[in-house]
Amino acid sequence: MGDLLLGALALMLVFEGLLPFVSPARWRRVFERAVQLSDGQIRFIGLVSMGLGLLMLAIWHS
């Protein structure tokens, strides 16, 4: 279980690093827009992200 969690974390970091590596200017623009979002909008994005992740885990686990 620990190896799986570590692998998932490593894969997440790889995906998180793709946009800044490939297109730093675009990443900067996306980050600037994200800073302008309200707390509610950021929470909604986080909620949707967690929901999609849980759904993907449920599908993968079954």
N, C-alpha and C positions, 0 to 999 in steps of 0.2 A: 504493500500500500504506500509506503514512504517513497519507494522508487517511482511509482506512478505519479505521485504528487510532485516530486522533484522534476520529473520529465515534463509534466504539464506546465509547471512554472517556467522551465527553460524554454519550452515552445512559445509560451506567451511573450517572454522577453524577446525572442527572435522576431515574432510578428510585430511587437511594439517598436522594434528598432528598424524595421524595413523602411517606413516612410521617411524618417529623418536621414537615413543613409542614402536612399535613392534620390530624394528631392527635398533638401533642407529648406528651400525657399517656400515650397508648398506647405511643408510641416509648420513653418513659422506662421504662415497665414491661417492655417487651421487652428493653431494654438491661440493666436490673437483673437479669433472669433470665439473660441471656447471661453476665454477669459471674460468676454462680454455677456455670456449667458447668465441668466438669473439662477439663484440657488435651486429653485423649483425645477427649472429645465435640466440642470445638471443632475439632480436627483432622479428625474424621469429617465434620463439617458442611462444612469446607473441601474435603475430598476429594470429597464428593458434588457440591458446587457446581462444582468444576473439571470433574468427569466430565460433568455435565449440560451445561456450557458447551462442552466439546469435542464432545459428541454433537450439540449444536445447530449448531456450526460445521461439522461433517462433513456433516450433512443439508443445510445451507444451501449449502455449497460444491459438493455433487454435483449 
